[in-house]
Amino acid sequence: MTDIEYEAKALDVDPVEMARRIIAAGGVETAPARVMRRYVYDTVPHVPGRWVRLRDTGDAVTLCVKEIHTDAVDGTRETEVTVDDFAEAAELLRLAGLTPRGYQENRRTSYALGAARLEIDEWPRIPPYLEIEADDEAQVWAAATALGLDLDGLTSINTTKVYHRYGIDLESITDLRF
């Protein structure tokens, strides 16, 4: 199923302070900090702004195609399915002729605030950021407002572009771990 992702990011956050703000605004932690791992693959043929991601969140393993159309809050499409096993899915993709361009890890703590899903993401080599995702744009802005965030300071760029802001070419890193 293809869904529009409605999301915005607050970059360079203090994870402890942001968690405090989320709880103070009435949010709840839905999953403690955990390491997530993923393989990323280019599509065949290669299409700029589109890639395949196999991700193990600790709770589930998903396979999806991400398509970035714009850097707007609603500029990403995601077609995702749940798979049973990370290693077996990676092997299936290998047998289908796909070779991962990279392996990546990040640490994520998850929260809910109203209708929004909030993720404090910590990635190697860059400062942590908050991702606000919801079912529509109004819910994203409502959560950001409840947290006292400057809406003009939020961005909807993808993680590759976040890395680029710090002078790092994420797509050239084949193994990104803590």
Summary of the structure (lengths in Angstrom):
residues: 178
radius of gyration: 16.1
end to end distance: 32.3
largest distance: 48.8
contacts: 515
relative contact order: 0.24
helix: 24%
strand: 42%
